[in-house]
C-alpha cells in the first residue's frame, strides 16, 4: 500500500475544495453587492458576527 500517494491525493482534494469554496464565496459576495449594495454585506456580517 502506498501511503505517500494517498496523502498527496488528500492534500490535492483539500486544496481544490478550498479553492472552490473561495471562488463560491467571492461570487456570492459580488452578486449580493450588485443586488443590494455594500450595506447589505455589512449588515449581514454584523448580524452573524456581533
LINSULNOR-V490699 format. One record per backbone hydrogen bond with DSSP energy under -0.5 kcal/mol. CO is the residue of the C=O (numbers start at 1). NH is the residue of the N-H. E is the energy in kcal/mol with one decimal. If there is no record, write none. Layout:
CO&NH&E  CO&NH&E
This chain:
1&3&-0.8  2&6&-0.9  3&7&-2.1  4&8&-2.0  5&9&-2.1  6&10&-2.2  7&11&-2.4  8&12&-2.4  9&13&-2.5  10&14&-2.7  11&15&-2.4  12&16&-2.7  13&17&-2.5  14&18&-2.4  15&19&-2.4  16&20&-2.4  17&21&-2.1  18&22&-2.3  19&23&-2.3  20&24&-2.4  21&25&-2.6  22&26&-2.4  23&27&-2.5  24&28&-2.6  25&29&-2.2  26&30&-2.3  27&31&-2.2  28&32&-2.7  29&33&-2.4  30&34&-2.5  31&35&-2.2  32&36&-2.4  33&37&-1.8  37&40&-0.9  37&41&-0.8  38&42&-2.2  39&43&-2.6  40&44&-2.5  41&45&-2.5  42&46&-2.5  43&47&-2.3  44&48&-2.0  45&49&-2.2  46&50&-1.9
